[in-house]
Amino acid sequence: MNDIDLSYENYIKYATVEKTCNRIDNKYTGFKNADCVILSIENKEINFRTLEHFEQVEHCYPIILLRSPYSNFSSVWKVYGKNKSKLSDIITLWKKYAEIFSNENNSFVKILYDEYSKNDSYMTNVFERLELPVDIKNIQKEHRIQYQESYFNNQNDARQVYTTIDTCIFKDDEVFTKIVSEKEIETLWERVKTTHLKNINT
């Protein structure tokens, strides 16, 4: 269930409803006897009070997925037609997510999308942390699907990670660079990389 409003009440309700589809956007659907259930929220504030209720669910993993700010912001700038207001909203949310991501004292399983999308070893590590069976062929298939669903024209661009403003696709767009050139963003991004990748490699 993708891009929903997180609700423990709806989770309990639909757990008893027969499953009719494998994926649905923007609403809940039945998942009785499903092997795995993913509830995904996108570009929304995280309601920690609601999240606490899911601690009662066995084998439930709260996951936070974070993308490089310059990759994230470039995508938003492209997809929303260079909408400055939308970009500003996403920047605000990204900062909040980055603060959560870099906090080592919470229970989130943290996934850095830029590593997950191009690094099979990292993806394997994610599967292990979630106690999921690791199948390298399926991992490689997942990477191919990500490329096919991308709006980029070739695989190299689809797997490109913009780690700085100077390397991102809109580096010559003065309006874009003026909006995203914040020291706070740069500092948070460095902290995310330092804390997360250090923990993954130890």
N, C-alpha and C positions, 0 to 999 in steps of 0.2 A: 504494500500500500504506500504509494509515493505521494509526497507533497501534501500531507494531511495536517490537521490540528491534533496534536497528541492528546489522547484521552484514555485514561485507564478504564473508565466506565464503558466506552465503546469497545475497548479491547476485550473486556469480560463478556460483553453482549455478543460480539461476533465470533468469539471462540466456540460458541455453541451452534453457530449457523453453518450449514453445509458449504463447502468450498465450490465455487462455480468458475473461478478464473485464477490464473497465476499472478497477475499483476493488474492493478487498477490505480488511477491517478485521482487525487483530490477528494477521495472518500474511502470509507471502510467497506469491506466485503467479508463474507464468511470464510473462515479458515479452519473449520473443525477437522481435527486429525491431520493437519498439515505438518510436515516434517520440520519446516523452518518458517518463521514469520518475521518479516522486516517491516517496521513502521518507520517511514522516512519523512522528516520535515526539512524543508528547504527555505533558506533565507527568512527564517523566523526566529524570534527570541526563544531561548530555551527556558521552559517552565520547570524549574527544579522541584517545586512542590509536587507537580504531577509526576515527574520522573521518579520521585521517591516511592510512589505506589508500586512501580514495576519491580522494586526490590523483592516483592513477594513472589514474583514469577521465577520458577526454576529455570536455570540456564538462560537467563536474560542478560544481555550485554548492552549497556549504553555505549554507543559509538559516536565519536565526533570525527568528521571527515573535513580536513582543511586543505586548501589549495594555496600555492604560492600567490601572494597578493597581486603580483604583476600579471600572472596568467589569468587569475580570477577576474581582475579588473579589465583586462584586455577583452575577455569573452563578453563581459557585461557591456562594454563600450560597443562591441560589434553587434551583439544580438539585439540590443535595445536602441540601435540607431543613434549612438552617441548622445544618449539622454543623460544630461548632467545630474539631474535630480535622482534618477535611478542609481547611477554610479555612486553618488554620495551616500545613499541609503545602504548600498552594499559595502561600502568602505566602513561605515559605522558598525555594521554587523560583523564584518571580518575582524575588526579590532576586538570585539567582544569574544568571538570564537577563538581568536589567537590567545587571548588571556586565559581562557579555559584550557586550551590545548597545552599551554606551557606550564600550567599549574600541575605539579607532580603529586598534589595531595587530593586528587579526586579519583573516582572509580571508572572514568571513561576509558574505553579502548580507543586509542588515538591512531588515526590513519592519515598520513600525509599523502594526499592524492597524487602528487607529482612523482613520488617514489612508487606508489602502488601501480600507477599506469605504465611504468616503463621498466620496473625492476622485479624480475620473477622471484628473486630471493626474498625481497621485501614482502611481496604478496604471499609467499609461502609462510613467512613469519606471522602475517596477519591471520591466515587460516589457522595456524597453530594456536595463537592467542585466543581465538574464538572456538577452539576445540572442534574444528571442522576437518574432514579428511582432505589431505593434500594430494592433488593430482596435477602434475606439471603440465600435461596435455590440456587439461581444462583451463589452467592458468593462462597458457599461451593462447587458447581459444578466446578467453575473456579479453585479452589484449587486442586480438583481431577485431572483436565486436566493438570495442571502444573506438578503434580507428574507423570502422565502417559507419558508426553513428556520429562521428565528428563532422563539423562543418568545414574542416580543412580539406585541401585538395590532394594532399599526399601524406603518406605515413610519417615521414620525417617531421612535417609541420604538426601533425596530430599529436606526436609524442614530444614536441618541443616544450621545454620548461623555461619560462621567463623568470629568472631569479633576480633580476634587477630591472630598473626602468630602462637602462641603456641597452638591454638585450631584448626588450619586448617589442612586439610587432608595431605598436603605436608610439615608439620612442621619438618620432619626428612630428607627432601631433601635439602642438603646443597647448591646446586646450586640455587634452588628456593628461599630459605630463604635469601641468600646473595643478590639477586636481589631486593627483596621486603622489606628488612629491612631498610627502610628509615624513619628517624624521621619526615620528611615532610608529608609522607603518614599517619603516626600515628596521627600527630597533626591535619591534615585536617579532618580525620575521626572522631576524638573527637569533633571538631568544628561542623561538620555536624550533629552528633547525638544531641549535646547540643542545637543548635539553632532550628533544625527542630522539634524534639520531644517536646521541650518546647512550640513551637508555636501550635503544634497539640493538646496539652493537656490544652491549655488555651482558 
